Amino acid sequence: METLPYEAQMALVSALTAFLVGGTVSAFGAPAVIGATRLAVSFALRRRFVTGLGISALTGLGFLGSGLTNGSEAESVNILASLFS
């Protein structure tokens, strides 16, 4: 697909998306598809929020840990390596 021009790629992706959405709606009905989409989006947003909090906490711990050393890069690398060995 990478050998196709950009316009052809966009047309194929748009047609495939329309086919998937249209087929799903016609098979299961719009209310069922909207409800399933709403559940999937709310789950993804909740998961994204928790993941973001976890990454933020790890980043804060990294900054805290870097402040505990004397500032020597080699010392920081040695401490980090000792955690995983």
GUDOVO-226544 format. One record per residue (C-alpha): residue in one letter; x, y, z; residue number from 1. Coordinates in pm, whole numbers, plus 50000, padded with zeros to 5 digits. Example, Ala and Ser with C-alpha at 12.3 -4.5 7.8 and 13.67 -1.06 7.14 Angstrom:
BEGIN
<rec><residuo>A</residuo><c1>51230</c1><c2>49550</c2><c3>50780</c3><num>1</num></rec>
<rec><residuo>S</residuo><c1>51367</c1><c2>49894</c2><c3>50714</c3><num>2</num></rec>
END
This chain:
BEGIN
<rec><residuo>M</residuo><c1>50000</c1><c2>50000</c2><c3>50000</c3><num>1</num></rec>
<rec><residuo>E</residuo><c1>50298</c1><c2>50231</c2><c3>50052</c3><num>2</num></rec>
<rec><residuo>T</residuo><c1>50363</c1><c2>50230</c2><c3>49677</c3><num>3</num></rec>
<rec><residuo>L</residuo><c1>50024</c1><c2>50389</c2><c3>49607</c3><num>4</num></rec>
<rec><residuo>P</residuo><c1>49988</c1><c2>50767</c2><c3>49590</c3><num>5</num></rec>
<rec><residuo>Y</residuo><c1>49861</c1><c2>50944</c2><c3>49900</c3><num>6</num></rec>
<rec><residuo>E</residuo><c1>49520</c1><c2>51012</c2><c3>49746</c3><num>7</num></rec>
<rec><residuo>A</residuo><c1>49469</c1><c2>50645</c2><c3>49663</c3><num>8</num></rec>
<rec><residuo>Q</residuo><c1>49567</c1><c2>50543</c2><c3>50016</c3><num>9</num></rec>
<rec><residuo>M</residuo><c1>49318</c1><c2>50788</c2><c3>50164</c3><num>10</num></rec>
<rec><residuo>A</residuo><c1>49044</c1><c2>50665</c2><c3>49929</c3><num>11</num></rec>
<rec><residuo>L</residuo><c1>49107</c1><c2>50301</c2><c3>50023</c3><num>12</num></rec>
<rec><residuo>V</residuo><c1>49112</c1><c2>50374</c2><c3>50394</c3><num>13</num></rec>
<rec><residuo>S</residuo><c1>48795</c1><c2>50583</c2><c3>50369</c3><num>14</num></rec>
<rec><residuo>A</residuo><c1>48615</c1><c2>50314</c2><c3>50168</c3><num>15</num></rec>
<rec><residuo>L</residuo><c1>48722</c1><c2>50042</c2><c3>50411</c3><num>16</num></rec>
<rec><residuo>T</residuo><c1>48612</c1><c2>50249</c2><c3>50711</c3><num>17</num></rec>
<rec><residuo>A</residuo><c1>48275</c1><c2>50326</c2><c3>50549</c3><num>18</num></rec>
<rec><residuo>F</residuo><c1>48229</c1><c2>49958</c2><c3>50466</c3><num>19</num></rec>
<rec><residuo>L</residuo><c1>48311</c1><c2>49847</c2><c3>50822</c3><num>20</num></rec>
<rec><residuo>V</residuo><c1>48092</c1><c2>50109</c2><c3>50988</c3><num>21</num></rec>
<rec><residuo>G</residuo><c1>47804</c1><c2>50073</c2><c3>50742</c3><num>22</num></rec>
<rec><residuo>G</residuo><c1>47810</c1><c2>49695</c2><c3>50757</c3><num>23</num></rec>
<rec><residuo>T</residuo><c1>47818</c1><c2>49692</c2><c3>51135</c3><num>24</num></rec>
<rec><residuo>V</residuo><c1>47530</c1><c2>49940</c2><c3>51163</c3><num>25</num></rec>
<rec><residuo>S</residuo><c1>47319</c1><c2>49751</c2><c3>50911</c3><num>26</num></rec>
<rec><residuo>A</residuo><c1>47385</c1><c2>49417</c2><c3>51079</c3><num>27</num></rec>
<rec><residuo>F</residuo><c1>47335</c1><c2>49517</c2><c3>51444</c3><num>28</num></rec>
<rec><residuo>G</residuo><c1>47144</c1><c2>49843</c2><c3>51427</c3><num>29</num></rec>
<rec><residuo>A</residuo><c1>47253</c1><c2>50195</c2><c3>51514</c3><num>30</num></rec>
<rec><residuo>P</residuo><c1>47159</c1><c2>50192</c2><c3>51887</c3><num>31</num></rec>
<rec><residuo>A</residuo><c1>47362</c1><c2>49877</c2><c3>51953</c3><num>32</num></rec>
<rec><residuo>V</residuo><c1>47665</c1><c2>50011</c2><c3>51765</c3><num>33</num></rec>
<rec><residuo>I</residuo><c1>47644</c1><c2>50351</c2><c3>51938</c3><num>34</num></rec>
<rec><residuo>G</residuo><c1>47617</c1><c2>50182</c2><c3>52279</c3><num>35</num></rec>
<rec><residuo>A</residuo><c1>47916</c1><c2>49955</c2><c3>52211</c3><num>36</num></rec>
<rec><residuo>T</residuo><c1>48117</c1><c2>50251</c2><c3>52084</c3><num>37</num></rec>
<rec><residuo>R</residuo><c1>48030</c1><c2>50453</c2><c3>52393</c3><num>38</num></rec>
<rec><residuo>L</residuo><c1>48143</c1><c2>50168</c2><c3>52620</c3><num>39</num></rec>
<rec><residuo>A</residuo><c1>48469</c1><c2>50121</c2><c3>52428</c3><num>40</num></rec>
<rec><residuo>V</residuo><c1>48550</c1><c2>50493</c2><c3>52432</c3><num>41</num></rec>
<rec><residuo>S</residuo><c1>48475</c1><c2>50531</c2><c3>52804</c3><num>42</num></rec>
<rec><residuo>F</residuo><c1>48693</c1><c2>50227</c2><c3>52882</c3><num>43</num></rec>
<rec><residuo>A</residuo><c1>48977</c1><c2>50366</c2><c3>52671</c3><num>44</num></rec>
<rec><residuo>L</residuo><c1>48955</c1><c2>50708</c2><c3>52837</c3><num>45</num></rec>
<rec><residuo>R</residuo><c1>48957</c1><c2>50556</c2><c3>53184</c3><num>46</num></rec>
<rec><residuo>R</residuo><c1>49252</c1><c2>50335</c2><c3>53095</c3><num>47</num></rec>
<rec><residuo>R</residuo><c1>49433</c1><c2>50632</c2><c3>52940</c3><num>48</num></rec>
<rec><residuo>F</residuo><c1>49380</c1><c2>50840</c2><c3>53254</c3><num>49</num></rec>
<rec><residuo>V</residuo><c1>49516</c1><c2>50569</c2><c3>53484</c3><num>50</num></rec>
<rec><residuo>T</residuo><c1>49811</c1><c2>50506</c2><c3>53252</c3><num>51</num></rec>
<rec><residuo>G</residuo><c1>49887</c1><c2>50878</c2><c3>53245</c3><num>52</num></rec>
<rec><residuo>L</residuo><c1>49882</c1><c2>50893</c2><c3>53623</c3><num>53</num></rec>
<rec><residuo>G</residuo><c1>50116</c1><c2>50596</c2><c3>53647</c3><num>54</num></rec>
<rec><residuo>I</residuo><c1>50364</c1><c2>50746</c2><c3>53401</c3><num>55</num></rec>
<rec><residuo>S</residuo><c1>50351</c1><c2>51077</c2><c3>53587</c3><num>56</num></rec>
<rec><residuo>A</residuo><c1>50421</c1><c2>50902</c2><c3>53916</c3><num>57</num></rec>
<rec><residuo>L</residuo><c1>50718</c1><c2>50714</c2><c3>53766</c3><num>58</num></rec>
<rec><residuo>T</residuo><c1>50855</c1><c2>51037</c2><c3>53622</c3><num>59</num></rec>
<rec><residuo>G</residuo><c1>50825</c1><c2>51205</c2><c3>53960</c3><num>60</num></rec>
<rec><residuo>L</residuo><c1>51005</c1><c2>50915</c2><c3>54125</c3><num>61</num></rec>
<rec><residuo>G</residuo><c1>51279</c1><c2>50946</c2><c3>53862</c3><num>62</num></rec>
<rec><residuo>F</residuo><c1>51327</c1><c2>51314</c2><c3>53940</c3><num>63</num></rec>
<rec><residuo>L</residuo><c1>51327</c1><c2>51238</c2><c3>54311</c3><num>64</num></rec>
<rec><residuo>G</residuo><c1>51581</c1><c2>50959</c2><c3>54265</c3><num>65</num></rec>
<rec><residuo>S</residuo><c1>51810</c1><c2>51176</c2><c3>54055</c3><num>66</num></rec>
<rec><residuo>G</residuo><c1>51815</c1><c2>51435</c2><c3>54332</c3><num>67</num></rec>
<rec><residuo>L</residuo><c1>51936</c1><c2>51178</c2><c3>54584</c3><num>68</num></rec>
<rec><residuo>T</residuo><c1>52273</c1><c2>51126</c2><c3>54413</c3><num>69</num></rec>
<rec><residuo>N</residuo><c1>52565</c1><c2>51366</c2><c3>54397</c3><num>70</num></rec>
<rec><residuo>G</residuo><c1>52493</c1><c2>51445</c2><c3>54035</c3><num>71</num></rec>
<rec><residuo>S</residuo><c1>52750</c1><c2>51206</c2><c3>53889</c3><num>72</num></rec>
<rec><residuo>E</residuo><c1>52612</c1><c2>51039</c2><c3>53579</c3><num>73</num></rec>
<rec><residuo>A</residuo><c1>52815</c1><c2>50724</c2><c3>53638</c3><num>74</num></rec>
<rec><residuo>E</residuo><c1>52677</c1><c2>50694</c2><c3>53991</c3><num>75</num></rec>
<rec><residuo>S</residuo><c1>52319</c1><c2>50727</c2><c3>53865</c3><num>76</num></rec>
<rec><residuo>V</residuo><c1>52381</c1><c2>50460</c2><c3>53601</c3><num>77</num></rec>
<rec><residuo>N</residuo><c1>52531</c1><c2>50226</c2><c3>53861</c3><num>78</num></rec>
<rec><residuo>I</residuo><c1>52232</c1><c2>50269</c2><c3>54092</c3><num>79</num></rec>
<rec><residuo>L</residuo><c1>51990</c1><c2>50206</c2><c3>53806</c3><num>80</num></rec>
<rec><residuo>A</residuo><c1>52187</c1><c2>49900</c2><c3>53691</c3><num>81</num></rec>
<rec><residuo>S</residuo><c1>52190</c1><c2>49756</c2><c3>54043</c3><num>82</num></rec>
<rec><residuo>L</residuo><c1>51810</c1><c2>49772</c2><c3>54052</c3><num>83</num></rec>
<rec><residuo>F</residuo><c1>51781</c1><c2>49540</c2><c3>53752</c3><num>84</num></rec>
<rec><residuo>S</residuo><c1>52059</c1><c2>49293</c2><c3>53829</c3><num>85</num></rec>
END
